[in-house]
Amino acid sequence: MTDSEFARAVRLDALGEGEHVIAIAASPEERERLAARFGLLAVDRLDAEVRMTRAGRTVDLRGRFSADVTQSCVTTREPIPVTVADTFTLRFVPEDETPDDPGTEIGLSDEDCDTLFYRGGEIDVGEAVAETMILALDPFPRHPDADAILAAAGGLPNDDVSPFAGLRRALDKRRNAPE
């Protein structure tokens, strides 16, 4: 089992035939720990509904999560409130079904790209939801007023940060110089 901030262990021997529906929501303490782990200013809400189906030692997880988080602008550090919601499909297979030789190549189909490995007799559904949430967020969030905020602080707008910005300023100065 992981030391997840949002641990929701589901024992595989408790899953019988058919589909099992699980609804989960992060507590205030869990949301605070998730925000710290993922470098977010806040996680105000994280909940999910997950449908689990077991076939032997393989477990398929289909679900939907939604979250309200606050990210930090990459250029201004201004808070950016974000609501994110998405569906996901994951397949859990036992860790011992991986090749023993680390140099062995594994061919993956599109369906295999969201395959996770588990050890022991349980799966951490909360950790799967938390990881899915962070992957759905913009890794480089930018405040809509970032250019204005930077200009007011004496920074350069995005157009003036390119490698050719100095050349452009020199050409503009030359064009506007009196003859």
N, C-alpha and C positions, 0 to 999 in steps of 0.2 A: 504494500500500500504506500502511496505517496504521502508526503507531508504537505499536501495541498492546502492553500488558504480557503478553499471552497470544496472540501472533501465531501463527497456523497458516494460512499462505497455501496456497490450492489453485489451481493454474493451470487455467484453463478449457480450454486446448488439451490438457490431460492427461485431461480427462473425455471419454470416448467415449459410445457408446450404453449404455443400461442404468443401473442403480443402482450407486453406489459407496458403500461403507461405510467410515467413518473413525472410529477411536477416538482420543480425545485426553485428556491429563491434564496439569494444570499442575504445573510443577516448584516446589520450595520458593521459589526466587527469584521466579518469576512470581507465586506466591500472595502473597508479601510485597508485591510492587509493586501487585497488584490490591487488596489490603487498604488500602494507602495511597491509591490512586486513589479508591476508593469509600467511604473513611471508616469502614472496618471495623476492629475490633481485631485480627482475624486471619482468614485464609482457610486452613483446615487441609487442605482437599481440594476439588478441582474437577475433575470428569471428565465426559466426554460421549461418546455414540456418535451419529454423524450419518450420515444417508443422503442422498446428493446425486443428483439427476437433472437432466440438462441437456436443454433443448429449444431449439435455436438459441442465442441469446444470453441466454436466461432460465435460471436455475438454481433449482430447488426444493430446499429443505433441510428434512428432517424429522429430529427427533432427540429425545434425552432427556439431560438433564444431572442431576447430583447434586453437592451440595457440603456441606461442614461449615464453617461460619463462626462467628465470634464478633462479635456486635453490641454496641453500648453502649446501655444503657437511656436513654431521652430525659429522664427525670426524675432518676435517681440516678447515672447513669454506670456502674452495675454491669455487668459483662460478662454477656452472654446467649448461651450456645451455641445454635446453630440448625443443624438439618439441613434442607436444602431440596432437593427433586427435582421436576422437571416435564418435560413434553413440550413441544415447540414445532414450529411450521411457519413457515418464512420463504421468501419469494420474492425472489431477487436479479435485478434488471434493470439494464441498462447506464444509466449516468448520462445519456448523450446521448439517451435516449428520454424525457426529461422535457420538458415544454413550455418553449420559450425565453422566453416572456413571464411574469415572476414574478407578474403580476396575473391570470393565467389560472386560472379555477377548475377543479378536478379533482374529478370525482365518484368516490368510493371505495365499493366494496362491502365486505362483511365480509371477503372473501378478500384484498382489497387492503390491509387495515390493517396487515399484517405484511410489507409490501414494502419492501425496502432497495435502495439504489442502489450500484452499484460502478463504479469507474473502472479502465480498463486491462484486463488479461487475467487477473486473479486475484481471489479472494474470500478474506477473512480469516475463516475459520470459528471460530477461537479468540475473536476479538473479538465475533462474533455470540453465542457461548455465554456469554461474560463479561457482555455487556449483558443477555442473557436472565436470567442468574442474579440480577443486581442488581434487575431489575424484579420478580422473584418474591419478594424479601425484603420484610418489613414495613418501610415507611419510617419508622414511629414505634414502634420496639420498646419494650416496657415490661416490666421485671422483674416476675415474679409477686409478689415481696415488696416492691414499690416503696412502697406506703403505710406498711408497718411500718418500712422503712428511713428514709423521710422523717420519720415520727413520732419515731423514736429520735434523729434528728439535729436535732429541733426544728422541722421543716418542717410545712407544713399538708397534711393528707390531701386528696385530690382533691375531696371534697365541700365543703371550706372554701375552694376557689379560685374558685368560680363567682361571677358578678357579684352574686348574691343572698345570698352567704354572710354578709356583714355584717348584712343585714336579718334573716336567720334567727337569728344570734346575739343581736341586739337583742330580737327577739320572745321568744326562749327566756329571756333575762335578765328581761324584763318579766313573763313567765308565772311565773317562779320567785321573783320578788321578794315579800317579806312585805307583807301589806296593812295 
